[in-house]
């Protein structure tokens, strides 16, 4: 009798797990009396904003950033099935991030960059900034001699303006967002300088293809629109999971080498485990290229539920990177 009940319970949990990858995180947090089980199901969401009738209208990060959802959802409609409304939260979350990216992409050229950074969520700012940087560098290369130099001068001016803004009076949320943007911009400047030194004149050059490049495809927020991340021959669709306001480590030449290897591994459905002295950023380096991938890409028999926020991909093999 006990064995029969255990088998039935396992079958029920497996069905829920297949219906919603975040169900187990929610399930474990709920029975451990966690204050907010949703925060363990989605890395960037600390809590959801409810109305009195239980309509969910916004998601809030642990840093305090509030992002209105693109459409309202209500858990009551799921009739008590937790995995159903969690799956709906996941779907609306991704639609919201995509919608914000599409609108921010259009607004980028319509207002000053400093004002633009304050009008959108931090994750959207970083993503759209990299999309425009990719487009700008590609156009500069195609313009021929002097194109990259002009783009470098423009990038330096924008970087200096953001640095001056960081030194001014900002909220903690704005300072975190702009701090991450400065790290990305400094690396972007270094990449352009590298392209100039190597006299790159074709977008098909390995020096350019070896960089992490972001593309927004199928314009607008219409069905089929997506953000793609490319590096050499690897291409990964941006998972659009809300990540809140996250800090960024300084990106070095060795970091780029790790990114290339990890992106290639993800393209082959493998995983990555950089090796090195403790405290040198192996975990951050490994999770950065994995972040674009949605957590639901984990295989049904992949990592244990408690490891989902860390692994984020189904690792069938371990790739050791020796510096």
ZIRAKA-V308024 format. One record per residue. N is the residue number from 1. RES is the residue in one small letter. BURIAL is I if it has 9 or more other ideal C-beta (glycine too) atoms within 8 Angstrom, else O. Layout:
n={N | N}
res={RES | RES}
burial={BURIAL | BURIAL}
//
This chain:
n={1 | 2 | 3 | 4 | 5 | 6 | 7 | 8 | 9 | 10 | 11 | 12 | 13 | 14 | 15 | 16 | 17 | 18 | 19 | 20 | 21 | 22 | 23 | 24 | 25 | 26 | 27 | 28 | 29 | 30 | 31 | 32 | 33 | 34 | 35 | 36 | 37 | 38 | 39 | 40 | 41 | 42 | 43 | 44 | 45 | 46 | 47 | 48 | 49 | 50 | 51 | 52 | 53 | 54 | 55 | 56 | 57 | 58 | 59 | 60 | 61 | 62 | 63 | 64 | 65 | 66 | 67 | 68 | 69 | 70 | 71 | 72 | 73 | 74 | 75 | 76 | 77 | 78 | 79 | 80 | 81 | 82 | 83 | 84 | 85 | 86 | 87 | 88 | 89 | 90 | 91 | 92 | 93 | 94 | 95 | 96 | 97 | 98 | 99 | 100 | 101 | 102 | 103 | 104 | 105 | 106 | 107 | 108 | 109 | 110 | 111 | 112 | 113 | 114 | 115 | 116 | 117 | 118 | 119 | 120 | 121 | 122 | 123 | 124 | 125 | 126 | 127 | 128 | 129 | 130 | 131 | 132 | 133 | 134 | 135 | 136 | 137 | 138 | 139 | 140 | 141 | 142 | 143 | 144 | 145 | 146 | 147 | 148 | 149 | 150 | 151 | 152 | 153 | 154 | 155 | 156 | 157 | 158 | 159 | 160 | 161 | 162 | 163 | 164 | 165 | 166 | 167 | 168 | 169 | 170 | 171 | 172 | 173 | 174 | 175 | 176 | 177 | 178 | 179 | 180 | 181 | 182 | 183 | 184 | 185 | 186 | 187 | 188 | 189 | 190 | 191 | 192 | 193 | 194 | 195 | 196 | 197 | 198 | 199 | 200 | 201 | 202 | 203 | 204 | 205 | 206 | 207 | 208 | 209 | 210 | 211 | 212 | 213 | 214 | 215 | 216 | 217 | 218 | 219 | 220 | 221 | 222 | 223 | 224 | 225 | 226 | 227 | 228 | 229 | 230 | 231 | 232 | 233 | 234 | 235 | 236 | 237 | 238 | 239 | 240 | 241 | 242 | 243 | 244 | 245 | 246 | 247 | 248 | 249 | 250 | 251 | 252 | 253 | 254 | 255 | 256 | 257 | 258 | 259 | 260 | 261 | 262 | 263 | 264 | 265 | 266 | 267 | 268 | 269 | 270 | 271 | 272 | 273 | 274 | 275 | 276 | 277 | 278 | 279 | 280 | 281 | 282 | 283 | 284 | 285 | 286 | 287 | 288 | 289 | 290 | 291 | 292 | 293 | 294 | 295 | 296 | 297 | 298 | 299 | 300 | 301 | 302 | 303 | 304 | 305 | 306 | 307 | 308 | 309 | 310 | 311 | 312 | 313 | 314 | 315 | 316 | 317 | 318 | 319 | 320 | 321 | 322 | 323}
res={x | x | x | x | x | x | x | x | x | x | x | x | x | x | x | x | x | x | x | x | x | x | x | x | x | x | x | x | x | x | x | x | x | x | x | x | x | x | x | x | x | x | x | x | x | x | x | x | x | x | x | x | x | x | x | x | x | x | x | x | x | x | x | x | x | x | x | x | x | x | x | x | x | x | x | x | x | x | x | x | x | x | x | x | x | x | x | x | x | x | x | x | x | x | x | x | x | x | x | x | x | x | x | x | x | x | x | x | x | x | x | x | x | x | x | x | x | x | x | x | x | x | x | x | x | x | x | x | x | x | x | x | x | x | x | x | x | x | x | x | x | x | x | x | x | x | x | x | x | x | x | x | x | x | x | x | x | x | x | x | x | x | x | x | x | x | x | x | x | x | x | x | x | x | x | x | x | x | x | x | x | x | x | x | x | x | x | x | x | x | x | x | x | x | x | x | x | x | x | x | x | x | x | x | x | x | x | x | x | x | x | x | x | x | x | x | x | x | x | x | x | x | x | x | x | x | x | x | x | x | x | x | x | x | x | x | x | x | x | x | x | x | x | x | x | x | x | x | x | x | x | x | x | x | x | x | x | x | x | x | x | x | x | x | x | x | x | x | x | x | x | x | x | x | x | x | x | x | x | x | x | x | x | x | x | x | x | x | x | x | x | x | x | x | x | x | x | x | x | x | x | x | x | x | x | x | x | x | x | x | x | x | x | x | x | x | x | x | x | x | x | x | x}
burial={O | O | O | O | O | O | O | O | O | O | O | O | I | I | O | I | I | O | I | I | O | I | I | I | I | I | I | I | I | O | O | O | O | I | O | I | I | I | I | I | I | I | O | I | I | O | I | I | I | O | O | O | O | I | I | I | I | I | I | I | I | O | I | O | I | O | I | O | I | O | O | O | I | I | O | O | O | I | O | O | O | I | I | I | I | I | I | I | I | I | O | I | I | I | I | I | I | I | I | I | I | I | I | I | I | O | I | I | O | O | O | O | I | I | O | I | I | O | O | I | O | I | I | I | I | I | I | I | I | I | I | I | I | I | O | I | I | I | I | I | I | O | O | O | O | O | I | I | O | I | I | I | O | O | I | I | O | I | I | O | I | I | I | O | I | I | O | O | O | I | O | O | I | I | I | I | I | I | I | I | I | I | I | I | I | I | I | I | I | O | I | I | I | I | I | I | O | O | O | I | O | O | O | O | I | O | I | I | I | I | I | I | I | I | I | I | O | O | O | O | O | O | O | O | I | I | I | I | I | I | I | I | O | I | O | I | I | I | I | I | I | I | O | I | I | I | O | I | I | O | I | O | O | O | I | I | I | I | I | I | I | I | I | I | I | I | I | O | O | I | I | I | I | I | O | O | O | O | O | O | O | I | O | O | I | I | I | O | I | I | I | I | I | O | I | O | O | I | O | O | O | O | I | O | I | O | O | I | I | O | I | I | I | I | I | O | O | O | I | O | I | O | O}
//
